[in-house]
């Protein structure tokens, strides 16, 4: 196993971008680009784990992404569910701890259950911490924090 060539490099965040361009170049539908992008993630996580990178963050699906055509959104949801289900055992057995951040309540019950199962099955792991931003947005986060502060002010705490 190669050592981390940059031991100070502990955390890498990836913005999952360029899937559409990858597909367009090959005259393929955008969904094919997303499928390729998701498959590449697996290789990236393996490479990070082999190099002892402890934290990996994937910006996978933003709050703005819901505005994409419905067939593209459903292809993304299918991919999310597929990988949550197919990779849970590999993550569990390879020391990867998965956490999803963002507002998960917008996802289907099936996806929410798969997230909960993947998080609980890998909760004891500590080799590589994988955080997936799903239905996450910087603006949404600021708005949520502001609402929480306003509620505390309103009730005097
Ligand atoms: C941006 O590419 C990428 C996405 C909108 C989604 C990437 C996520 C996955 C493939 C995994 C699914 C995961 C979840 C959480 C649903 P783009 O279409 O903007 O590409 P472009 O920059 O070339 O246009």
Backbone and ligand atoms as CSV (ligand in chain L), in Angstrom:
chain,resi,resn,atom,element,x,y,z
A,1,UNK,N,N,0.844,-1.197,0.000
A,1,UNK,CA,C,0.000,0.000,0.000
A,1,UNK,C,C,0.885,1.255,0.000
A,2,UNK,N,N,0.752,2.168,-1.003
A,2,UNK,CA,C,1.597,3.359,-0.997
A,2,UNK,C,C,1.246,4.264,0.176
A,3,UNK,N,N,2.283,4.895,0.762
A,3,UNK,CA,C,2.014,5.831,1.839
A,3,UNK,C,C,1.432,7.105,1.255
A,4,UNK,N,N,0.822,7.876,2.142
A,4,UNK,CA,C,0.362,9.200,1.725
A,4,UNK,C,C,1.607,10.006,1.340
A,5,UNK,N,N,1.720,10.408,0.040
A,5,UNK,CA,C,2.925,11.125,-0.387
A,5,UNK,C,C,3.001,12.519,0.251
A,6,UNK,N,N,1.879,12.993,0.753
A,6,UNK,CA,C,1.841,14.310,1.413
A,6,UNK,C,C,1.144,14.099,2.753
A,7,UNK,N,N,1.897,13.696,3.786
A,7,UNK,CA,C,1.247,13.340,5.051
A,7,UNK,C,C,0.402,14.458,5.643
A,8,UNK,N,N,0.717,15.708,5.260
A,8,UNK,CA,C,-0.094,16.795,5.804
A,8,UNK,C,C,-1.450,16.864,5.089
A,9,UNK,N,N,-1.584,16.124,3.986
A,9,UNK,CA,C,-2.839,16.152,3.228
A,9,UNK,C,C,-3.809,15.157,3.858
A,10,UNK,N,N,-4.706,15.685,4.657
A,10,UNK,CA,C,-5.606,14.829,5.428
A,10,UNK,C,C,-7.006,14.783,4.853
A,11,UNK,N,N,-7.372,15.825,4.139
A,11,UNK,CA,C,-8.770,15.974,3.719
A,11,UNK,C,C,-8.827,16.463,2.277
A,12,UNK,N,N,-9.524,15.735,1.447
A,12,UNK,CA,C,-9.724,16.188,0.064
A,12,UNK,C,C,-11.220,16.261,-0.187
A,13,UNK,N,N,-11.668,17.390,-0.711
A,13,UNK,CA,C,-13.085,17.540,-1.074
A,13,UNK,C,C,-13.184,17.560,-2.600
A,14,UNK,N,N,-14.151,16.849,-3.100
A,14,UNK,CA,C,-14.351,16.762,-4.555
A,14,UNK,C,C,-15.702,17.356,-4.918
A,15,UNK,N,N,-15.698,18.212,-5.907
A,15,UNK,CA,C,-16.966,18.688,-6.459
A,15,UNK,C,C,-17.239,17.826,-7.675
A,16,UNK,N,N,-18.341,17.102,-7.629
A,16,UNK,CA,C,-18.626,16.146,-8.710
A,16,UNK,C,C,-19.207,16.914,-9.897
A,17,UNK,N,N,-18.317,17.391,-10.702
A,17,UNK,CA,C,-18.721,18.251,-11.798
A,17,UNK,C,C,-18.180,17.658,-13.092
A,18,UNK,N,N,-18.731,18.096,-14.212
A,18,UNK,CA,C,-18.173,17.693,-15.497
A,18,UNK,C,C,-18.794,16.434,-16.081
A,19,UNK,N,N,-19.750,15.858,-15.365
A,19,UNK,CA,C,-20.389,14.633,-15.871
A,19,UNK,C,C,-21.116,14.888,-17.185
A,20,UNK,N,N,-21.827,16.029,-17.216
A,20,UNK,CA,C,-22.581,16.378,-18.427
A,20,UNK,C,C,-21.636,16.582,-19.602
A,21,UNK,N,N,-20.530,17.299,-19.359
A,21,UNK,CA,C,-19.566,17.558,-20.441
A,21,UNK,C,C,-18.932,16.262,-20.932
A,22,UNK,N,N,-18.651,15.366,-19.995
A,22,UNK,CA,C,-18.057,14.072,-20.365
A,22,UNK,C,C,-19.001,13.338,-21.313
A,23,UNK,N,N,-20.302,13.354,-20.970
A,23,UNK,CA,C,-21.288,12.646,-21.798
A,23,UNK,C,C,-21.465,13.331,-23.150
A,24,UNK,N,N,-21.529,14.659,-23.123
A,24,UNK,CA,C,-21.762,15.411,-24.362
A,24,UNK,C,C,-20.669,15.132,-25.387
A,25,UNK,N,N,-19.434,15.110,-24.911
A,25,UNK,CA,C,-18.299,14.848,-25.790
A,25,UNK,C,C,-18.432,13.507,-26.499
A,26,UNK,N,N,-19.126,12.583,-25.854
A,26,UNK,CA,C,-19.261,11.231,-26.403
A,26,UNK,C,C,-20.646,10.967,-26.997
A,27,UNK,N,N,-21.420,12.020,-27.158
A,27,UNK,CA,C,-22.781,11.928,-27.716
A,27,UNK,C,C,-23.636,10.967,-26.887
A,28,UNK,N,N,-23.448,11.022,-25.578
A,28,UNK,CA,C,-24.211,10.152,-24.682
A,28,UNK,C,C,-25.176,11.008,-23.865
A,29,UNK,N,N,-26.226,10.391,-23.315
A,29,UNK,CA,C,-27.118,11.169,-22.446
A,29,UNK,C,C,-26.402,11.570,-21.152
A,30,UNK,N,N,-26.888,12.654,-20.541
A,30,UNK,CA,C,-26.236,13.150,-19.318
A,30,UNK,C,C,-26.202,12.077,-18.239
A,31,UNK,N,N,-27.262,11.229,-18.224
A,31,UNK,CA,C,-27.320,10.181,-17.189
A,31,UNK,C,C,-26.110,9.246,-17.294
A,32,UNK,N,N,-25.632,9.044,-18.535
A,32,UNK,CA,C,-24.457,8.167,-18.710
A,32,UNK,C,C,-23.229,8.832,-18.095
A,33,UNK,N,N,-23.173,10.151,-18.184
A,33,UNK,CA,C,-22.073,10.890,-17.559
A,33,UNK,C,C,-22.122,10.755,-16.048
A,34,UNK,N,N,-23.318,10.816,-15.490
A,34,UNK,CA,C,-23.442,10.668,-14.029
A,34,UNK,C,C,-23.041,9.253,-13.596
A,35,UNK,N,N,-23.435,8.264,-14.411
A,35,UNK,CA,C,-23.074,6.875,-14.066
A,35,UNK,C,C,-21.556,6.718,-14.077
A,36,UNK,N,N,-20.914,7.328,-15.065
A,36,UNK,CA,C,-19.453,7.250,-15.142
A,36,UNK,C,C,-18.820,7.980,-13.957
A,37,UNK,N,N,-19.368,9.147,-13.645
A,37,UNK,CA,C,-18.847,9.930,-12.516
A,37,UNK,C,C,-18.956,9.158,-11.211
A,38,UNK,N,N,-20.099,8.503,-11.006
A,38,UNK,CA,C,-20.301,7.743,-9.761
A,38,UNK,C,C,-19.310,6.569,-9.703
A,39,UNK,N,N,-19.075,5.927,-10.855
A,39,UNK,CA,C,-18.128,4.808,-10.877
A,39,UNK,C,C,-16.705,5.301,-10.570
A,40,UNK,N,N,-16.391,6.498,-11.046
A,40,UNK,CA,C,-15.056,7.060,-10.783
A,40,UNK,C,C,-14.854,7.324,-9.291
A,41,UNK,N,N,-15.960,7.669,-8.608
A,41,UNK,CA,C,-15.872,7.945,-7.167
A,41,UNK,C,C,-15.313,6.741,-6.427
A,42,UNK,N,N,-15.753,5.586,-6.832
A,42,UNK,CA,C,-15.273,4.365,-6.177
A,42,UNK,C,C,-13.742,4.272,-6.291
A,43,UNK,N,N,-13.227,4.541,-7.464
A,43,UNK,CA,C,-11.768,4.491,-7.670
A,43,UNK,C,C,-11.068,5.559,-6.847
A,44,UNK,N,N,-11.702,6.733,-6.764
A,44,UNK,CA,C,-11.092,7.840,-6.005
A,44,UNK,C,C,-10.998,7.476,-4.516
A,45,UNK,N,N,-12.071,6.879,-3.996
A,45,UNK,CA,C,-12.073,6.520,-2.559
A,45,UNK,C,C,-11.000,5.456,-2.303
A,46,UNK,N,N,-10.914,4.490,-3.208
A,46,UNK,CA,C,-9.892,3.447,-3.037
A,46,UNK,C,C,-8.502,4.070,-3.036
A,47,UNK,N,N,-8.272,4.989,-3.974
A,47,UNK,CA,C,-6.954,5.630,-4.074
A,47,UNK,C,C,-6.656,6.431,-2.809
A,48,UNK,N,N,-7.669,7.126,-2.289
A,48,UNK,CA,C,-7.466,7.925,-1.065
A,48,UNK,C,C,-7.174,6.997,0.115
A,49,UNK,N,N,-7.933,5.897,0.218
A,49,UNK,CA,C,-7.731,4.969,1.340
A,49,UNK,C,C,-6.319,4.385,1.278
A,50,UNK,N,N,-5.882,4.025,0.091
A,50,UNK,CA,C,-4.533,3.441,-0.052
A,50,UNK,C,C,-3.440,4.419,0.337
A,51,UNK,N,N,-3.743,5.718,0.186
A,51,UNK,CA,C,-2.725,6.732,0.493
A,51,UNK,C,C,-2.938,7.359,1.862
A,52,UNK,N,N,-3.781,6.726,2.673
A,52,UNK,CA,C,-4.006,7.189,4.046
A,52,UNK,C,C,-4.561,8.604,4.149
A,53,UNK,N,N,-5.363,9.001,3.172
A,53,UNK,CA,C,-6.077,10.276,3.320
A,53,UNK,C,C,-7.263,9.972,4.245
A,54,UNK,N,N,-7.371,10.691,5.351
A,54,UNK,CA,C,-8.358,10.298,6.378
A,54,UNK,C,C,-9.763,10.814,6.088
A,55,UNK,N,N,-9.866,11.950,5.400
A,55,UNK,CA,C,-11.181,12.569,5.200
A,55,UNK,C,C,-11.405,12.868,3.722
A,56,UNK,N,N,-12.529,12.405,3.222
A,56,UNK,CA,C,-12.904,12.703,1.840
A,56,UNK,C,C,-14.329,13.249,1.860
A,57,UNK,N,N,-14.509,14.376,1.207
A,57,UNK,CA,C,-15.851,14.957,1.117
A,57,UNK,C,C,-16.247,15.026,-0.349
A,58,UNK,N,N,-17.444,14.567,-0.632
A,58,UNK,CA,C,-17.953,14.595,-2.007
A,58,UNK,C,C,-19.150,15.541,-2.073
A,59,UNK,N,N,-19.031,16.556,-2.887
A,59,UNK,CA,C,-20.191,17.419,-3.124
A,59,UNK,C,C,-20.958,16.790,-4.284
A,60,UNK,N,N,-21.977,16.025,-3.940
A,60,UNK,CA,C,-22.622,15.166,-4.936
A,60,UNK,C,C,-23.908,15.749,-5.508
A,61,UNK,N,N,-24.732,16.340,-4.646
A,61,UNK,CA,C,-26.052,16.780,-5.133
A,61,UNK,C,C,-26.453,18.017,-4.341
A,62,UNK,N,N,-26.563,19.132,-5.059
A,62,UNK,CA,C,-26.868,20.389,-4.363
A,62,UNK,C,C,-28.369,20.636,-4.346
A,63,UNK,N,N,-28.783,21.575,-3.517
A,63,UNK,CA,C,-30.215,21.924,-3.464
A,63,UNK,C,C,-30.673,22.421,-4.839
A,64,UNK,N,N,-29.763,23.046,-5.570
A,64,UNK,CA,C,-30.113,23.576,-6.899
A,64,UNK,C,C,-30.315,22.454,-7.922
A,65,UNK,N,N,-29.729,21.308,-7.678
A,65,UNK,CA,C,-29.812,20.214,-8.656
A,65,UNK,C,C,-31.225,19.659,-8.830
A,66,UNK,N,N,-32.135,19.946,-7.883
A,66,UNK,CA,C,-33.524,19.480,-8.057
A,66,UNK,C,C,-34.165,20.126,-9.284
A,67,UNK,N,N,-33.619,21.255,-9.714
A,67,UNK,CA,C,-34.224,21.979,-10.844
A,67,UNK,C,C,-33.875,21.341,-12.189
A,68,UNK,N,N,-33.060,20.317,-12.182
A,68,UNK,CA,C,-32.717,19.654,-13.455
A,68,UNK,C,C,-33.920,18.861,-13.983
A,69,UNK,N,N,-33.910,18.480,-15.267
A,69,UNK,CA,C,-35.033,17.707,-15.812
A,69,UNK,C,C,-35.315,16.475,-14.955
A,70,UNK,N,N,-36.600,16.121,-14.869
A,70,UNK,CA,C,-36.975,15.065,-13.919
A,70,UNK,C,C,-36.313,13.727,-14.230
A,71,UNK,N,N,-36.087,13.435,-15.538
A,71,UNK,CA,C,-35.435,12.145,-15.827
A,71,UNK,C,C,-33.986,12.140,-15.346
A,72,UNK,N,N,-33.351,13.313,-15.384
A,72,UNK,CA,C,-31.966,13.390,-14.896
A,72,UNK,C,C,-31.949,13.255,-13.362
A,73,UNK,N,N,-32.892,13.925,-12.700
A,73,UNK,CA,C,-32.956,13.813,-11.231
A,73,UNK,C,C,-33.221,12.361,-10.852
A,74,UNK,N,N,-34.150,11.700,-11.568
A,74,UNK,CA,C,-34.413,10.303,-11.148
A,74,UNK,C,C,-33.236,9.387,-11.454
A,75,UNK,N,N,-32.480,9.676,-12.516
A,75,UNK,CA,C,-31.265,8.872,-12.763
A,75,UNK,C,C,-30.270,9.063,-11.618
A,76,UNK,N,N,-30.167,10.304,-11.133
A,76,UNK,CA,C,-29.249,10.572,-10.014
A,76,UNK,C,C,-29.700,9.867,-8.736
A,77,UNK,N,N,-31.012,9.879,-8.508
A,77,UNK,CA,C,-31.533,9.210,-7.300
A,77,UNK,C,C,-31.276,7.696,-7.378
A,78,UNK,N,N,-31.461,7.125,-8.583
A,78,UNK,CA,C,-31.207,5.683,-8.745
A,78,UNK,C,C,-29.742,5.363,-8.470
A,79,UNK,N,N,-28.858,6.235,-8.958
A,79,UNK,CA,C,-27.421,6.001,-8.728
A,79,UNK,C,C,-27.077,6.094,-7.247
A,80,UNK,N,N,-27.652,7.090,-6.582
A,80,UNK,CA,C,-27.380,7.291,-5.158
A,80,UNK,C,C,-27.803,6.033,-4.387
A,81,UNK,N,N,-29.019,5.574,-4.665
A,81,UNK,CA,C,-29.532,4.384,-3.970
A,81,UNK,C,C,-28.684,3.157,-4.297
A,82,UNK,N,N,-28.366,3.011,-5.585
A,82,UNK,CA,C,-27.584,1.847,-6.004
A,82,UNK,C,C,-26.257,1.767,-5.252
A,83,UNK,N,N,-25.547,2.881,-5.190
A,83,UNK,CA,C,-24.231,2.841,-4.528
A,83,UNK,C,C,-24.343,2.742,-3.013
A,84,UNK,N,N,-25.375,3.353,-2.448
A,84,UNK,CA,C,-25.554,3.204,-0.995
A,84,UNK,C,C,-25.726,1.729,-0.666
A,85,UNK,N,N,-26.529,1.057,-1.496
A,85,UNK,CA,C,-26.820,-0.358,-1.218
A,85,UNK,C,C,-25.657,-1.269,-1.571
A,86,UNK,N,N,-25.042,-1.013,-2.730
A,86,UNK,CA,C,-24.025,-1.979,-3.181
A,86,UNK,C,C,-22.689,-1.815,-2.458
A,87,UNK,N,N,-22.427,-0.619,-1.903
A,87,UNK,CA,C,-21.100,-0.384,-1.327
A,87,UNK,C,C,-21.061,-0.451,0.197
A,88,UNK,N,N,-22.223,-0.656,0.814
A,88,UNK,CA,C,-22.231,-0.601,2.278
A,88,UNK,C,C,-21.321,-1.656,2.904
A,89,UNK,N,N,-21.354,-2.832,2.361
A,89,UNK,CA,C,-20.523,-3.898,2.947
A,89,UNK,C,C,-19.030,-3.613,2.718
A,90,UNK,N,N,-18.699,-3.181,1.492
A,90,UNK,CA,C,-17.289,-2.853,1.199
A,90,UNK,C,C,-16.797,-1.748,2.124
A,91,UNK,N,N,-17.640,-0.738,2.329
A,91,UNK,CA,C,-17.218,0.361,3.222
A,91,UNK,C,C,-17.037,-0.172,4.638
A,92,UNK,N,N,-18.005,-0.957,5.082
A,92,UNK,CA,C,-17.936,-1.485,6.448
A,92,UNK,C,C,-16.661,-2.312,6.645
A,93,UNK,N,N,-16.361,-3.155,5.662
A,93,UNK,CA,C,-15.218,-4.076,5.804
A,93,UNK,C,C,-13.871,-3.419,5.547
A,94,UNK,N,N,-13.881,-2.203,5.020
A,94,UNK,CA,C,-12.611,-1.547,4.700
A,94,UNK,C,C,-12.348,-0.300,5.543
A,95,UNK,N,N,-13.048,-0.196,6.632
A,95,UNK,CA,C,-12.752,0.881,7.587
A,95,UNK,C,C,-13.255,2.250,7.176
A,96,UNK,N,N,-14.217,2.276,6.247
A,96,UNK,CA,C,-14.716,3.576,5.788
A,96,UNK,C,C,-15.979,3.960,6.560
A,97,UNK,N,N,-15.983,5.129,7.111
A,97,UNK,CA,C,-17.174,5.632,7.801
A,97,UNK,C,C,-17.903,6.608,6.894
A,98,UNK,N,N,-19.153,6.296,6.594
A,98,UNK,CA,C,-19.938,7.168,5.708
A,98,UNK,C,C,-20.852,8.078,6.517
A,99,UNK,N,N,-20.832,9.339,6.165
A,99,UNK,CA,C,-21.820,10.272,6.705
A,99,UNK,C,C,-22.378,11.120,5.570
A,100,UNK,N,N,-23.674,11.334,5.613
A,100,UNK,CA,C,-24.317,12.157,4.593
A,100,UNK,C,C,-24.736,13.459,5.262
A,101,UNK,N,N,-24.383,14.582,4.642
A,101,UNK,CA,C,-24.868,15.847,5.193
A,101,UNK,C,C,-25.677,16.594,4.145
A,102,UNK,N,N,-26.574,17.454,4.624
A,102,UNK,CA,C,-27.564,18.076,3.750
A,102,UNK,C,C,-28.934,17.657,4.271
A,103,UNK,N,N,-29.967,18.185,3.649
A,103,UNK,CA,C,-31.324,17.876,4.121
A,103,UNK,C,C,-31.813,16.573,3.476
A,104,UNK,N,N,-31.675,15.497,4.208
A,104,UNK,CA,C,-32.021,14.187,3.641
A,104,UNK,C,C,-33.520,13.942,3.592
A,105,UNK,N,N,-34.301,14.793,4.273
A,105,UNK,CA,C,-35.749,14.539,4.331
A,105,UNK,C,C,-36.398,14.664,2.953
A,106,UNK,N,N,-35.693,15.309,2.009
A,106,UNK,CA,C,-36.279,15.458,0.671
A,106,UNK,C,C,-36.146,14.184,-0.165
A,107,UNK,N,N,-35.344,13.244,0.295
A,107,UNK,CA,C,-35.146,12.014,-0.481
A,107,UNK,C,C,-36.247,11.002,-0.174
A,108,UNK,N,N,-36.399,10.018,-1.045
A,108,UNK,CA,C,-37.440,8.998,-0.848
A,108,UNK,C,C,-37.170,8.236,0.450
A,109,UNK,N,N,-38.212,7.597,0.965
A,109,UNK,CA,C,-38.060,6.805,2.197
A,109,UNK,C,C,-36.993,5.727,2.002
A,110,UNK,N,N,-36.988,5.160,0.782
A,110,UNK,CA,C,-36.026,4.088,0.508
A,110,UNK,C,C,-34.579,4.613,0.595
A,111,UNK,N,N,-34.357,5.786,0.024
A,111,UNK,CA,C,-33.008,6.369,0.085
A,111,UNK,C,C,-32.657,6.744,1.527
A,112,UNK,N,N,-33.623,7.336,2.230
A,112,UNK,CA,C,-33.340,7.717,3.627
A,112,UNK,C,C,-32.991,6.492,4.462
A,113,UNK,N,N,-33.701,5.384,4.217
A,113,UNK,CA,C,-33.415,4.151,4.973
A,113,UNK,C,C,-32.034,3.618,4.610
A,114,UNK,N,N,-31.692,3.694,3.318
A,114,UNK,CA,C,-30.372,3.199,2.885
A,114,UNK,C,C,-29.258,4.075,3.465
A,115,UNK,N,N,-29.490,5.379,3.561
A,115,UNK,CA,C,-28.490,6.274,4.176
A,115,UNK,C,C,-28.320,5.881,5.642
A,116,UNK,N,N,-29.458,5.715,6.337
A,116,UNK,CA,C,-29.396,5.406,7.779
A,116,UNK,C,C,-28.668,4.089,8.008
A,117,UNK,N,N,-28.951,3.111,7.159
A,117,UNK,CA,C,-28.299,1.799,7.323
A,117,UNK,C,C,-26.787,1.900,7.043
A,118,UNK,N,N,-26.443,2.611,5.977
A,118,UNK,CA,C,-25.014,2.746,5.626
A,118,UNK,C,C,-24.285,3.509,6.735
A,119,UNK,N,N,-24.933,4.535,7.291
A,119,UNK,CA,C,-24.271,5.301,8.360
A,119,UNK,C,C,-24.108,4.449,9.619
A,120,UNK,N,N,-25.168,3.707,9.967
A,120,UNK,CA,C,-25.060,2.932,11.220
A,120,UNK,C,C,-24.114,1.747,11.048
A,121,UNK,N,N,-24.113,1.119,9.864
A,121,UNK,CA,C,-23.224,-0.037,9.647
A,121,UNK,C,C,-21.758,0.360,9.673
A,122,UNK,N,N,-21.472,1.623,9.334
A,122,UNK,CA,C,-20.062,2.032,9.234
A,122,UNK,C,C,-19.648,2.947,10.392
A,123,UNK,N,N,-20.552,3.127,11.357
A,123,UNK,CA,C,-20.310,4.115,12.426
A,123,UNK,C,C,-19.066,3.812,13.247
A,124,UNK,N,N,-18.660,2.550,13.314
A,124,UNK,CA,C,-17.497,2.204,14.125
A,124,UNK,C,C,-16.178,2.344,13.382
A,125,UNK,N,N,-16.230,2.743,12.132
A,125,UNK,CA,C,-15.003,2.801,11.325
A,125,UNK,C,C,-14.260,4.125,11.488
A,126,UNK,N,N,-12.943,4.057,11.263
A,126,UNK,CA,C,-12.145,5.255,11.516
A,126,UNK,C,C,-10.980,5.410,10.516
A,127,UNK,N,N,-10.907,4.522,9.542
A,127,UNK,CA,C,-9.761,4.608,8.616
A,127,UNK,C,C,-9.924,5.790,7.658
A,128,UNK,N,N,-11.091,5.861,7.049
A,128,UNK,CA,C,-11.361,6.960,6.118
A,128,UNK,C,C,-12.782,7.457,6.379
A,129,UNK,N,N,-12.890,8.741,6.612
A,129,UNK,CA,C,-14.208,9.341,6.873
A,129,UNK,C,C,-14.722,9.949,5.568
A,130,UNK,N,N,-15.772,9.348,5.064
A,130,UNK,CA,C,-16.340,9.802,3.794
A,130,UNK,C,C,-17.629,10.574,4.056
A,131,UNK,N,N,-17.640,11.839,3.685
A,131,UNK,CA,C,-18.843,12.658,3.855
A,131,UNK,C,C,-19.413,12.974,2.488
A,132,UNK,N,N,-20.697,12.736,2.337
A,132,UNK,CA,C,-21.352,13.001,1.054
A,132,UNK,C,C,-22.373,14.124,1.245
A,133,UNK,N,N,-22.181,15.192,0.492
A,133,UNK,CA,C,-23.147,16.299,0.528
A,133,UNK,C,C,-24.291,15.956,-0.408
A,134,UNK,N,N,-25.460,15.797,0.157
A,134,UNK,CA,C,-26.623,15.421,-0.655
A,134,UNK,C,C,-27.784,16.335,-0.270
A,135,UNK,N,N,-28.328,17.022,-1.236
A,135,UNK,CA,C,-29.311,18.079,-0.999
A,135,UNK,C,C,-28.719,19.098,-0.039
A,136,UNK,N,N,-27.535,19.535,-0.394
A,136,UNK,CA,C,-26.797,20.489,0.421
A,136,UNK,C,C,-26.635,21.777,-0.369
A,137,UNK,N,N,-26.704,22.885,0.340
A,137,UNK,CA,C,-26.432,24.156,-0.323
A,137,UNK,C,C,-25.929,25.155,0.692
A,138,UNK,N,N,-24.930,25.922,0.314
A,138,UNK,CA,C,-24.396,26.939,1.221
A,138,UNK,C,C,-25.481,27.924,1.627
A,139,UNK,N,N,-26.319,28.314,0.664
A,139,UNK,CA,C,-27.384,29.275,0.990
A,139,UNK,C,C,-28.390,28.660,1.939
A,140,UNK,N,N,-28.744,27.393,1.654
A,140,UNK,CA,C,-29.713,26.701,2.521
A,140,UNK,C,C,-29.153,26.598,3.934
A,141,UNK,N,N,-27.848,26.339,4.036
A,141,UNK,CA,C,-27.254,26.190,5.363
A,141,UNK,C,C,-27.308,27.513,6.123
A,142,UNK,N,N,-27.002,28.604,5.436
A,142,UNK,CA,C,-27.052,29.921,6.095
A,142,UNK,C,C,-28.494,30.236,6.500
A,143,UNK,N,N,-29.454,29.932,5.598
A,143,UNK,CA,C,-30.859,30.210,5.918
A,143,UNK,C,C,-31.310,29.385,7.123
A,144,UNK,N,N,-30.915,28.113,7.169
A,144,UNK,CA,C,-31.301,27.249,8.301
A,144,UNK,C,C,-30.709,27.765,9.611
A,145,UNK,N,N,-29.433,28.150,9.556
A,145,UNK,CA,C,-28.770,28.634,10.774
A,145,UNK,C,C,-29.444,29.921,11.254
A,146,UNK,N,N,-29.788,30.788,10.292
A,146,UNK,CA,C,-30.420,32.054,10.663
A,146,UNK,C,C,-31.788,31.808,11.292
A,147,UNK,N,N,-32.536,30.843,10.730
A,147,UNK,CA,C,-33.854,30.518,11.306
A,147,UNK,C,C,-33.697,29.986,12.723
A,148,UNK,N,N,-32.671,29.122,12.909
A,148,UNK,CA,C,-32.460,28.545,14.245
A,148,UNK,C,C,-32.109,29.637,15.249
A,149,UNK,N,N,-31.277,30.612,14.819
A,149,UNK,CA,C,-30.907,31.715,15.720
A,149,UNK,C,C,-32.147,32.557,16.022
A,150,UNK,N,N,-32.941,32.836,14.974
A,150,UNK,CA,C,-34.143,33.660,15.174
A,150,UNK,C,C,-35.101,32.979,16.149
A,151,UNK,N,N,-35.219,31.651,16.037
A,151,UNK,CA,C,-36.122,30.920,16.944
A,151,UNK,C,C,-35.618,31.032,18.386
A,152,UNK,N,N,-34.293,30.982,18.563
A,152,UNK,CA,C,-33.734,31.106,19.922
A,152,UNK,C,C,-33.962,32.509,20.483
A,153,UNK,N,N,-33.838,33.501,19.611
A,153,UNK,CA,C,-34.076,34.884,20.063
A,153,UNK,C,C,-35.547,35.023,20.442
A,154,UNK,N,N,-36.417,34.467,19.588
A,154,UNK,CA,C,-37.852,34.600,19.841
A,154,UNK,C,C,-38.261,33.956,21.154
A,155,UNK,N,N,-37.635,32.809,21.498
A,155,UNK,CA,C,-38.059,32.196,22.753
A,155,UNK,C,C,-37.142,32.575,23.931
A,156,UNK,N,N,-36.310,33.582,23.708
A,156,UNK,CA,C,-35.559,34.163,24.821
A,156,UNK,C,C,-34.334,33.385,25.267
A,157,UNK,N,N,-33.960,32.344,24.512
A,157,UNK,CA,C,-32.765,31.578,24.936
A,157,UNK,C,C,-31.511,32.109,24.256
L,1,LIG,C1,C,-22.641,17.639,-11.888
L,1,LIG,O1,O,-22.318,17.346,-13.213
L,1,LIG,C2,C,-22.921,16.421,-11.083
L,1,LIG,C3,C,-24.112,16.149,-10.471
L,1,LIG,C4,C,-25.238,17.062,-10.523
L,1,LIG,C5,C,-24.350,14.916,-9.676
L,1,LIG,C6,C,-23.189,13.987,-9.408
L,1,LIG,C7,C,-23.574,12.898,-8.454
L,1,LIG,C8,C,-23.627,11.582,-8.739
L,1,LIG,C9,C,-23.273,11.057,-10.075
L,1,LIG,C10,C,-23.995,10.552,-7.703
L,1,LIG,C11,C,-25.400,10.636,-7.235
L,1,LIG,C12,C,-25.400,11.119,-5.863
L,1,LIG,C13,C,-26.438,11.766,-5.236
L,1,LIG,C14,C,-26.255,12.223,-3.834
L,1,LIG,C15,C,-27.729,12.011,-5.894
L,1,LIG,P1,P,-22.896,18.266,-14.364
L,1,LIG,O2,O,-24.077,17.612,-14.967
L,1,LIG,O3,O,-23.133,19.647,-13.810
L,1,LIG,O4,O,-21.754,18.276,-15.381
L,1,LIG,P2,P,-21.294,19.509,-16.259
L,1,LIG,O5,O,-20.550,20.407,-15.317
L,1,LIG,O6,O,-20.414,18.878,-17.279
L,1,LIG,O7,O,-22.531,20.120,-16.843
